Amino acid sequence: MPPGDMVIAVPSVHLGGTSAVSIDSLVAAVESAWDFSGPLVLDFSGCRFISAGGTAVLAGLTLHRGTRGLTTIIAQDTLRNDVSRNLWRIGFLELLGHHKCLAPGNSLPLHRQDEHDVERLVAYLAREVMSRSAMPSMSPALSKEIRRSFVEIFGNVFYHSESPIGGLVCGQVYPRRQEIEVSFFDSGVGLCAKVRSVMQGIADDPTAIRWALERGNSTLSISEGDPRGLGLFWLREFLKVNGGDIQISANQGHYRERGSAYSHSSLLAPLRGTLIDLRIKVRAGVSYKFANE
């Protein structure tokens, strides 16, 4: 590599793990790259798999640097064929000048909005997420509420985050695991920093994430009197029944909840922004609805 380039060794970002292990190594690897003023080279020689959540972070890094006119490239000879194919289908390689994949298969293509356009987001969710055969069967009322929750999560970027890249969403279907992953990312001030700026007595970032998951808790409702904060709450309740998984990484906090079990920890290095990663279980013959339906 030419002198002055920064080379980042991209680690594998797996779906499993009991705490922050699935994202922690990536966050630590890219920490110094967000504001590096020279060319950045992504080396994938040690990466055998990268989840949608990990891809969202790399896309956010690339776009964040791009807003400042900074270059990010991939060392092409370090890419495994399967990793390259997945990055192409999900739309990450398109950010780096490759042609668009017209048949993304099991990938939910990367979607970016730099302004709060609900109609455009709903169209993406309908096309790439809610109408997927990989999504669990659910009643129209529940489907509407899940979609509304997705919209609120994405809208939080424009209400709270001050993200220079706007918001990103992408995902992946994993047929063998019978799961669909939906990941939201922004490179703003971070959920934890925002919560702690308006709430007294929250001592650390993992506690701030837990606060944000409770029903009706929102920094917007505190500052403006507008009742919000139901998006994460309803998704959390659905995933408890579904047996799925929610992981949130922001600033230096990480939180994971699967069913009734949860864990929280501090990341090795701070994340620039907020990553919300949802894993929804899909089971044949199982349908979901509200208890009062």
N, C-alpha and C positions, 0 to 999 in steps of 0.2 A: 504494500500500500504506500502511496506517496506520503512524504513527511507532512505532518500536520493533520492527517486524517485521524478520526477517532474510530476504533473498531470495537463494536459491541458483540460479544459472544451470546447469541440468543439461546437460552436454555429450553428444554422441553417444558411445556406447560400442560400437565395432565388434568384429568377430570376428578381424580380421586383425592385422597389425603384427608386427614382429620382436622386440619386447621388451615393456616395460610400457606402450606407447602406448595399448593398448586399454582400460586401466583407470586409468592414472595421472592423467588429467585429472579423472576423477570423484572419485577419492580426494582430490585437492588441493582440488576445489571444495567438498566437504562437511566438510573437516577441522575447521573452527571451529564446525560446526553441532551436533556431538554433544552438547555441554554448554551450548549457547546457551539461556538461560532464558526467552526470549520466543517468540512464534509463529514458525514457520519456513514459508516459502513456497517451493515448488519451481516454478521457471520453466522450462518445456520449449521455449521459443521457439527455442533453438539446437540442439534434439535432434531428429535425423532418424531415429535408430535406437538402440535400447538392448538389449544382449544379456541373456540370463538372468543372467549373472554380475553385470552392472551393476544389474539389477533387484534381485538378492539384496542388494547393498550398500544400495540405497535402502530396501528393506524392513527391513533390519537397523537402519538409521538411524532409521526411523519407529518401530519397535518399541522400540528403545533409549530414545528420547526419551519414548515412551509410558510406560515403566516409572517415569519420574520425573514423570509428569503433564504433560508438555510437548506442545504442539500442533504438528502438521505438516499442511500442506494443499498442494494443487496449484492453481496459477493455471490454471483450466480453459481460459481463452481462449488459452493458449499451446500447448495440445496439438494436434499434428497428428492427423488421424483414424486413420492407421495405427498411430501410437505409442500413442494412447489405446486402440485395440482390443487391441493386444498386452498392454498393462499390465492391461487388464480380464481378458483370458483367462488370464493367468498368475496372477492373484489379487492383484496389488498394489493396485488401486483398491479392492478389498474392505476392505483395511486402513484406508482413508480414508472408509469409510462407504457405498461403492457396493454395489449388490446383487451377489451371487455369480454368476459366469458358469457356467452348467450345461453348456456345450458348448465346452470349452477348445481343441478342435482340435489344432493342432500344439504347443500349450504343455503343459509338465509343471507342473501347478498348484503354487503355493507351499505348502509343508508345513512346519509349525513344531511342534517338541516342546520343552517346558520341563522334561521329565524323561526319563530313559533308558528308553524303552518299546520294546524290540526288536520285539515282536509288531506294534505299531502301525506302526513304520517298515518292517518287512518287507512288511506289507500295502500300504503306499504304493508301495514299490519294485516289487512284483509287478504292481500295477494300472497305475502310471503310467510305469514305466521298463522292466522286464525283459520284459513281455509286449507291448510296443510293436512293431508291424511295422517301425518305423524302427530298432530295435536289430539289430545284426548277428546272423546265425545262428551259434550256438555249441553245443557239446556240453553235455549236462546237468551234467557235472562242472565244466566251465569256467564255465557260467552260475551254478552254486552258489558258486564261488569269487569271481566278480565281485560277486555280491550280498553275500557275506560281507565283501568289501573295502569296499563302500559302507557296510555296517553299522558296520564298525570306524571308518571316517572320521567318521561321524556320532557314534559313541560317544565319540570323542576329545573332543568338546565337553564331555561330562559328566565325563570323566576328567581333562582338562587345562585347559580354557580359562577356567573361571570366568565364563562368559558370562551376563549378566543376562537375556538374551532366550532362552536355550537355543540350539537349533540350527535352521537353515533349510536347506531344499533345494528347488530348482526347476529347470526346464530348458526347452529348446526344440528342436523338430525343424526342420531347415533342408533341405527336400527338394532345392532346387537345388544346394546345396553337398554333398548326400548326407552330412550330419552330424547327430548328436544331441548337444546340449550338456546336461550335468548339473552344477549348481553347488551347492556347500555353503558356508554362511557362518555365522559366529558373531561376536559383538561383545565377545569376552573379552580376555584378556591378550595374545593373539597367539602363534602358533606359535614365532616367532623368540625372543620374550622368554622363553617357557617353556623352550626348548632351551638358551638361553644362561644361564638361571638354574641349570641343573644340570650343564652341560658347560663345563669349563674350556678355554680356548684357541680358542674360536670367535669370530673377531674381528668379524664383521659379520652382518647379517641375511640377505643372500643365501646366505652359507656355512651358516648355520643351517638354511635350507630344504633345501639339498643334503644335509646330514647326515640330515634327517628322511626323505628319500626312499630311503635305503639300507636293505637288508634287515635287519630285526630292530631297527632303531634306534627307540627310543621313550623318552621321558622317564619313562614308567610302568615300563618294564623296568629302568631304572636305579634308580629310587627304591624299587620294590617287588619286584624280582626276577621279575616276571611277563613271559614272552616275548611281546612284541607287536611292532608296527611292520611287519606284513606287508601291511596294507591298501594303503597307498600304493605299496609295492614291487610287489605283484602287478598293480595297475592300471597302473603305469609300464611293466612288462614287456609287458602286453597291448597298451598303446597304441603301443609300439615296433613290434610286429608289425603292428598295425592301421593304422599310419600316422597315428594321431590325435595329440592335443595335450593336454598337461597344463600348466596355469598356476597358480601359487600366489602369492598376495600376502598378506603378513602384516607387521605393524609397518612397517618401512621397506624391506622386501625384496621382490623380485619374481623369480620363476624361471619359465622356459618351456622345455619340452622337446617336440620334435616329431621322431619317429623317433629317430635317433642324434644329432641336432643339439640343442644347448641354449644358452640364454643366461641371464644373470642380471644384475640391476642393482638400484640403489636407487630407490625411489619418490621423487617430488618432495616428498611429504608422507606422514607415517605413517598407515597404515590402522588403524582401531580394530577389532582382531580378526584373523580369518583367512578368506580366500576361496580355495577350491579349485575350479577351473573345468576340467572335462573335456570334450573334444570328440572324439567317437567317430565314425570313418568307417564308412559303410554302403555296401557294394558288392554288387550283385546277383550271385548265384551263388557268393559267397565265404562259407565257413563256417570257424569256428575251434574248435580243440580243443587239449588238452595234447599235447605231443610223444610221451608214453608211452601215449597212448590207442590 
